């Protein structure tokens, strides 16, 4: 879709939001970013020439800064995403109120909305995980995303807005380092290995996750924008459809770093732990028209080259 659009990205200084922002700018769109910089980092927007508004979308006051501005599309990425955040009630309030405020603004101008949901809503559900299976959220973050999905379903029934929710699986890639302990396992293992340490994972490394490269997540958002601008609405998985073990991550990191570290296995301290998460991508493939470009091998190679140019041994 080549026509220039006026776009708002909430959480645009965050990991996924900043990657999305630069892709939208590259495509020639007029982009405004709003971020309260609590979990985002302004360094992620280095070189961004568009309009930046510092503010919290879970508080109505920030909307005064653009209350009369009509956007074609709102990408809602802003949220408290740290699952170790201590105040469950505040996490749910911030995430759900932020989304309600965005929808209120969108309803005023009939703006299309694409928002970040999460595979966390599936909890201990069976894998591959399908969009229509019963949610089983296990923490406050997952509860907040389930509530956002429930609100979405009610809005879709009203038929006044075009909304697409994207349930992200395990995202990794550029612009995540500022997340610290909340950054992807791929980045955490990379740091350990770059420091000359054996990578630490739970015994015996065969637990699996659906790791998806952030460049593919951005592509899914672009596809969702195109669909909402045609009046379509739904909730879709955004994963690769193929899980990878933690042992596999270490194998690929060794290959790309030119190292040969053995995993340092330790006991899993958690009473409950998902052994496998994997997205069923059939609906996303068929309806959203989304397919990933990066498998785990290609994604880790691209990411390591980004982090350590020319590192491959």
Secondary structure as GFF3:
##gff-version 3
##sequence-region A 1 313
A	DSSP	beta_strand	6	10	.	.	.	ID=ss1
A	DSSP	alpha_helix	15	26	.	.	.	ID=ss2
A	DSSP	beta_strand	30	35	.	.	.	ID=ss3
A	DSSP	three_ten_helix	42	45	.	.	.	ID=ss4
A	DSSP	beta_strand	51	54	.	.	.	ID=ss5
A	DSSP	three_ten_helix	60	65	.	.	.	ID=ss6
A	DSSP	beta_strand	73	76	.	.	.	ID=ss7
A	DSSP	alpha_helix	88	109	.	.	.	ID=ss8
A	DSSP	beta_strand	112	118	.	.	.	ID=ss9
A	DSSP	three_ten_helix	119	122	.	.	.	ID=ss10
A	DSSP	alpha_helix	140	158	.	.	.	ID=ss11
A	DSSP	beta_strand	163	168	.	.	.	ID=ss12
A	DSSP	beta_strand	170	172	.	.	.	ID=ss13
A	DSSP	three_ten_helix	177	182	.	.	.	ID=ss14
A	DSSP	alpha_helix	185	194	.	.	.	ID=ss15
A	DSSP	beta_strand	200	202	.	.	.	ID=ss16
A	DSSP	beta_strand	208	209	.	.	.	ID=ss17
A	DSSP	beta_strand	211	213	.	.	.	ID=ss18
A	DSSP	alpha_helix	214	228	.	.	.	ID=ss19
A	DSSP	beta_strand	234	238	.	.	.	ID=ss20
A	DSSP	beta_strand	244	245	.	.	.	ID=ss21
A	DSSP	alpha_helix	246	257	.	.	.	ID=ss22
A	DSSP	beta_strand	264	266	.	.	.	ID=ss23
A	DSSP	alpha_helix	282	283	.	.	.	ID=ss24
A	DSSP	pi_helix	284	288	.	.	.	ID=ss25
A	DSSP	alpha_helix	296	307	.	.	.	ID=ss26
###
